[in-house]
Amino acid sequence: MYSFMRILITGATGLLGKRLCEKLSLDRELELVILTRNADQARTLLTGVEIVEGDITEKGLRISSVGKNKLKDIQEVYHLAADTS
């Protein structure tokens, strides 16, 4: 069990998602978990977040079993991802 509130953010590497991560990361009682298609890009853009690689456009989100474990105990979700193609 986690002692902090865990929040999942999709679309965290986009304009709104980055801004939301910046604001929420100021609260030390929050643990931010992001779902992203490109973990390398997320690492260069964001700090202080737990990264889960996956894709909202794929069945099952294409998340590994390790990634699924990181999504346990999520208490809040901000869904900002979109399929832009």
C-alpha positions in Angstrom: 0.0 0.0 0.0 1.2 3.5 -0.9 1.3 6.3 1.6 0.8 9.0 -1.0 -2.1 9.6 -3.4 -1.2 8.0 -6.8 -2.4 9.7 -9.9 -2.3 8.4 -13.4 -1.9 10.9 -16.3 -2.3 10.0 -19.9 -1.0 12.5 -22.5 1.6 13.8 -20.1 4.1 14.6 -22.9 1.6 17.0 -24.6 1.1 20.6 -23.9 -1.6 20.3 -21.3 -0.2 17.1 -19.8 3.3 18.6 -19.2 1.8 21.6 -17.5 -0.4 19.4 -15.3 2.6 17.3 -14.3 4.5 20.4 -13.4 1.8 21.7 -11.2 0.9 18.4 -9.5 4.6 17.6 -8.9 4.8 20.6 -6.5 2.6 18.6 -4.1 4.9 16.3 -2.2 1.9 14.1 -1.1 1.2 13.0 -4.7 2.9 10.2 -6.7 2.5 10.8 -10.5 2.4 7.9 -12.9 2.2 8.6 -16.6 1.1 6.4 -19.4 3.1 7.2 -22.6 3.9 5.6 -25.9 7.5 6.9 -25.8 9.3 6.4 -22.5 12.5 7.9 -23.8 10.8 11.1 -24.8 8.9 11.2 -21.4 12.2 10.9 -19.5 13.7 13.9 -21.3 10.5 16.1 -20.8 9.4 15.2 -17.3 11.1 14.5 -14.0 9.8 13.0 -10.8 7.2 10.8 -12.4 6.9 7.0 -12.7 6.7 6.0 -16.4 4.5 3.2 -17.8 4.9 2.6 -21.5 1.7 1.8 -23.3 -0.7 3.0 -26.0 -4.3 4.1 -25.5 -5.1 3.1 -29.1 -4.2 -0.5 -28.6 -6.3 -3.2 -27.1 -5.1 -3.8 -23.6 -3.1 -0.6 -23.9 0.0 -2.6 -24.8 1.2 -2.5 -21.2 3.7 -5.0 -19.9 3.1 -6.9 -16.7 5.6 -4.7 -14.9 3.7 -1.7 -16.2 0.4 -3.1 -15.0 1.9 -3.5 -11.5 2.8 0.2 -11.5 -0.9 1.0 -12.1 -2.0 -0.7 -9.0 -3.5 1.6 -6.3 -4.1 4.4 -8.7 -6.7 6.7 -7.0 -7.2 9.4 -9.6 -6.9 9.6 -13.4 -6.4 12.6 -15.7 -7.0 11.4 -19.2 -5.4 14.0 -21.6 -4.2 11.6 -24.4 -5.6 11.7 -27.9 -5.1 9.9 -31.1 -3.8 12.6 -33.4 -3.6 10.6 -36.6 
